[in-house]
Amino acid sequence: MNTARVLRFVCPVLAFAALAAAAATPGSPTRHVTDAAGREVSVPVNVTRIADPWHANNAMVLMLGGADKLVATTVQAQRQPWLRRLYPRIATVPAAFDAAGDVNLETLIGARPDVVLMAWDGGGLPKWADQATANGIPFVLMPNTSLAGLQETARLTGEVLGPRKRAWPRSSTRCSRRTSAGSVSVPRFFR
């Protein structure tokens, strides 16, 4: 067999193997987040890819400035007209989760999320938790059964998203309006 032909075959195979090994090696620094179940979850210091199977929390991610980090969502989130108006890209984010809380694992794994933000009612773990963990996908459980729980969810979502930044920069998305109550700052999408 010709040496050049062997090299043409072996080099791409070795390059692919090296890339796969590098992707599988957890090289990025991590930090710990304590979720609603009291579990310490290891997430990347800089979370850039979020899967959110809780359609209401997709809006929370949007409000906290992390919408562009969404890489997997629910069909319900994609169908919410106000969310589509505020964040048109939601229609193109893969829907890895259905209304029953079931997951399409192939879609979820293909989205390569850094973390899954999961609603939790105090019961057991989701039935797909072991499979997600086996594929290196951590999930943070967030309370959803009370107002105090939703406040904790907002705090946890912000903690997972990372350092604070402005979700709606004043210069581009706000305007001032005079009302009988005085001057108010209103997001432009409400005009």
Order of alpha helices (4+ residues) and beta strands (2+ residues): alpha-beta-beta-beta-alpha-beta-alpha-alpha-beta-alpha-beta-alpha-beta-alpha-alpha-beta-beta
